[in-house]
Amino acid sequence: MTTVELKTTKILAEIRGGVGWLTINQPERRNAVSLEMWDGIADAAETFERNTDVRVVVIHGAGGKAFASGADISEFEKSRANAEQQIQYGVVSSRGRKALQSLSKPLIAMIEGFCVGGGLAIALTADIRFATPDSKFAIPAAKLGLGYEYEGLAALARLVGPSTAKDMLFSGRKLEADEALRVGLINQIVASDALQAFVSDYAGTVANNAPLTVHAAKAAIRVFEQYSADPQSSEVAKLVERCFDSADYQEGRRAFMEKRKPQFQGK
């Protein structure tokens, strides 16, 4: 295990067996995310992106009671009290979100308990979301009178559809895990006592797959999600071609024929 040194102890980052583990670590406040923590998220994600040993990233909340309960409202009076302050606040928080969004490696959200507001925005940056039966999801912006940035709302609407997104935003109500699964907000519900092992096993499976293939697949779906024009999809084609020309593809074919586990190197 390798520990990544960050400027805050409220975000933890470790590398274990090809998996980067990013922990939101303020359980006494249900992992509410402060500006300090947004910076830590950005630093950790950027480190994982640069590190070639990391093939997949898992983000989760400490304490088992919350993934993240939103922004740390205790900071609002001094750092988010008006539109001018919101612009500055947005500069810091958007760096964290963009660092997660721009990860070329798969990002898995392991969700326990509350996943609300800015916490849900973090979960929406993930490629895959696993949650416990007691997890709850909401964007209560309408109950606080604050605006919610387009990028996060667009991600929500693409995932659950415009009608469900409007329902969540207009009402601010909480969705229980079973409803979140039904509308496509999460991928799977896993028992609380099995979640850690399940996600570790799943992340290990992804980490052991051919990294160039996984990277190309994520890039292709990202282009699709953004409704991008053909010039960007041509970049995806290059990544796919790189897979077929790679030593990993040769190793994968050989391993399949020899009925053994492939050893991928990302080359």
Buried (B, 14 or more C-beta within 10 A) or exposed (E): EEEBEBEBEBBBBBBBEBBBBBBBBBBEBBBBBBBBBBBBBBBBBBBBBEBEEBBBBBBBBBBBBBBBBBBBBEBBEEBBEEEEBBEEBEEBBBBBBBBBBEBBBBBBBBBBBBBBBBBBBBBBBBBBBBBBBBBBBBBBBBEBEBEBBEBBBBBBBBBBEEEBBBBBBEEBBBBEBEBBBEBEBBBEBBEBEEBBEBBBEBBBEBBBBBBBBBBBBBBBEBBEEEEEEEEEEEEBEEBBEBBEEBEBBEBBEEBEEEEEEBEBEBE
